[in-house]
């Protein structure tokens, strides 16, 4: 993997780690108590819209006072922002460093990267479901801006794809940026479709369906974009 790819990976992971410093009081809790709060918060926001989610319910299930919840996160908005950051960080820290090296068939590499992202998301179903819901949620303006920064991970995949594509192999009428955008869009949309369907697991039968689907997509891209 070249230096620019390594830089894209580490910059995202470092940024997500840095922003969590504002939640230092929560992060200093022991693992059991921290997980109890997270489980209650994830559960409430997954069952209800942002507006309808209740911090009273969260504190009751977590076994803490409302004052402590606000001490940790500042507000309901701060809690939701933390969950977006925490979810994206968990997935990114697993997926981005494991991206394959730049070698071989670019479309085979892209297929393996999509499979990698799906596999990582399956390992973190709670965080994945929250991010999918958060992307479509009706959020306050401040959270909406944060969502674009935190969940806009397609830009990182776009950088990787740009580095993988060989301009000399592209059809004359195909711009490299447009080709990369198309691949990134398919990457994101297919991953979201698979994860939101709830029908894909890590079993061989389920994974074979994903592999077959991706081979069809990559075959269309290969013949449509390359000479």
VENZI-V921504 format. One record per backbone hydrogen bond with DSSP energy under -0.5 kcal/mol. NH is the residue of the N-H (numbers start at 0). CO is the residue of the C=O. If there is no record, write none. Layout:
NH_CO / NH_CO
This chain:
5_1 / 6_2 / 7_3 / 8_4 / 9_5 / 10_6 / 11_7 / 12_8 / 13_9 / 14_10 / 15_11 / 16_12 / 17_13 / 18_14 / 19_15 / 20_17 / 21_18 / 22_19 / 23_20 / 25_22 / 26_22 / 27_23 / 28_25 / 33_29 / 34_30 / 35_31 / 36_32 / 37_33 / 38_34 / 39_35 / 40_36 / 41_37 / 42_38 / 43_39 / 44_40 / 45_41 / 46_42 / 47_43 / 52_48 / 54_52 / 57_53 / 58_54 / 59_55 / 60_56 / 61_57 / 62_58 / 63_58 / 68_64 / 69_65 / 70_66 / 71_67 / 72_68 / 73_69 / 74_72 / 78_74 / 79_75 / 80_76 / 81_77 / 82_78 / 83_79 / 84_80 / 85_81 / 86_82 / 87_83 / 88_84 / 89_85 / 90_86 / 91_87 / 92_88 / 93_89 / 93_90 / 94_90 / 95_91 / 96_91 / 97_94 / 98_95 / 102_100 / 108_104 / 109_105 / 110_106 / 111_107 / 112_108 / 113_109 / 114_110 / 115_111 / 116_112 / 117_113 / 118_114 / 119_115 / 120_116 / 121_117 / 122_118 / 123_119 / 124_121 / 127_123 / 128_124 / 129_125 / 130_126 / 131_127 / 132_128 / 133_129 / 134_130 / 135_131 / 136_132 / 138_136 / 143_139 / 144_140 / 145_141 / 146_142 / 147_143 / 148_144 / 149_145 / 150_146 / 151_147 / 152_150 / 154_151 / 155_152 / 156_152 / 157_153 / 158_154 / 159_155 / 160_156 / 161_157 / 162_158 / 163_159 / 164_160 / 166_164 / 168_165 / 169_165 / 169_166 / 170_224 / 173_170 / 174_172 / 178_174 / 179_175 / 180_176 / 181_177 / 182_178 / 183_179 / 184_180 / 185_181 / 186_182 / 187_183 / 188_184 / 189_185 / 190_186 / 191_187 / 192_188 / 193_189 / 194_190 / 195_191 / 196_192 / 197_193 / 197_194 / 199_193 / 206_202 / 207_203 / 208_204 / 209_205 / 210_206 / 211_207 / 212_208 / 213_209 / 214_210 / 215_211 / 216_212 / 217_213 / 218_214 / 219_215 / 220_216 / 221_217 / 222_218 / 223_219 / 224_220 / 225_221 / 226_168
